[in-house]
């Protein structure tokens, strides 16, 4: 809910993708509002945005270890190998953009002309 409030993602994406009911969503808004992380209408407060930034930063730090182990060349190779699969998944339309995971839409392939 905090992610949605900070990123402007529609609650309906979480209702569909995560199985949250409108009641679940309202309860989450109420819990975060009591902590001054969102306003009663579900918009993020300054404290909520700050917490979201800290959470995302820590998530990125924790996710970095495998890429550090691979090194720059290994990471580049991994991304090149995964790119065709990622494009097929995105093209299948099973993951919408925006989405509850925060995945950006894929960049168009380089012009091969």
URHU-V46840 format. One record per helix or strand of 3 or more residues. SS is the DSSP state (A for helix, B for strand). FROM is the first residue (numbers start at 0). LEN is the number of residues. If there is no record, write none. Layout:
SS/FROM/LEN ; SS/FROM/LEN
This chain:
A/1/6 ; A/10/8 ; A/21/13 ; A/45/46
